[in-house]
Amino acid sequence: MSYVERVMGLVRNKNPGESEFHQAVWEVLESLTPLLERRPDYQHQKILERFVEPERVLMFRVPWLDDKGQVQVNRGFRIEFNSAIGPYKGGLRFHPTVNLGILKFLAFEQILKNSLTTLPMGGGKGGSDFDPKGKSDEEVMRFCQSFMTELSRHIGADTDVPAGDIGVGGREIGYLFGQYKRIRNEFTGVLTGKGLNWGGSLIRPEATGYGNVYFAHEMIKTRSDSLEGKTCTVSGSGNVAQFTVEKLLQLGATVVSLSDSNGTIYDPSGIDEEKLAWVMELKNIRRGRIREYAETFPGTEYLEGKRPWGIKCDCAFPSATQNEINLDDATTLLENGCFLVSEGSNMPTEPAAMELFLENQILFGPAKAANAGGVGVSGLEMSQNSLRMSWSREEVDGHLQRIMQSIHGSSYETSIEYGDTGNLVMGANITGFVKVADAMLDQGVV
Ligand code: NDP
């Protein structure tokens, strides 16, 4: 039995039922095999065994009062997975599907993603099974205050710096920050994704979507092509999806889909800037469903309960959630001529589907590389907070573009070094891992 198989067996035995965590660990460990052959010191020092074990897992009760005065109880989590190269850093997810296994998979991915950005950030993730959908602003505020009352004991600007994720946007970050400041009596960069006039960074809301499109641009350049004139499908309609569409439009692509957990809209004439502004209002202010798009813009189809992958496209940008592209979806995408998939959401592609994309040698941007722009700009927000300065839109966007170029460049170089040119899954995993593993070796058995 190989070293990787042995460690994988340990992960399955010690973390029963955490299928998403097993999936994420296996995808990484499998692709590290050629590196481990060159670096026997990792095995001697039990680096993999240490790497798959979170440094700390926090799980806590979050009681709050709803608008009727009834007591509600949710579960809160924070996974402080790895701090070898910097303070724990990673978002908070508020969604009814949240559980320990999902947050451990996200925190594990985050370690490598943060390493790839070249910034000094460790890996963490957290959240709750709380569902902000259908709740009043006051209910969301009371929940956030209760959540932060416990979380505030464990985080800090030099310890652990959470941000947003699914269900946690500007409104939630505001309530969380307010409560932290009140309890700790300090105004520090303890969260990123803050409002612009209280420590936030320009381009942070746009960063994950823009970054993913910059990454796709780098991939397509290797084939002497561009995104201009390409037909693109995007899933989701939240933060990442919205700014993916915005940047694709700026680069001359046509975007024909968006979705939410109820269904997909297919607009063959393309979502233009005006329609996108309407979607932003629908999702960020009115908090409505994407179905309303089809009711508002003639010529649009609403595909109830469907994902966008049956729609013919050149490039696909999954931007909703994990495991949203299965083997059938991948087969359909390829049959329809799709030659680029760039992952905005975390782990959207199931293992068999990813295998098929790699076999067919399409341009495939794995999430930990392609969506690292969000945490990259969060890192820049931390730097600005430490300096007590703020940089211009152009400066931050320039940094973001350089970060995405550097992630693509280093992952691509590594894929060449390990004999599988263009396999960015392997390239990103090895590049991200080596930096963290070497830091762990330097710091001794801790
Ligand atoms: P948002 O909450 O803003 O939007 C999420 C979108 O995905 C919504 O349209 C939502 O629909 C849909 N969605 C959520 N869960 C499901 C589900 N189980 N099935 C189908 N659709 C679903 O989140 P973000 O845009 O911030 O995050 C999207 C993805 O990007 C996530 O995987 C996240 O981890 C990843 N990501 C986000 C970053 C960021 O900076 N925000 C950074 C890096 C990665 P509905 O409204 O119906 O729930």
Residues whose N, C-alpha, C, O or C-beta is under 5 A from the ligand:
A	BS01	NDP	G164 D165 I166 G167 T208 G236 S237 G238 N239 V240 A241 S259 D260 S261 N262 S319 A320 T321 Q322 G344 S345 N346 N371 G374
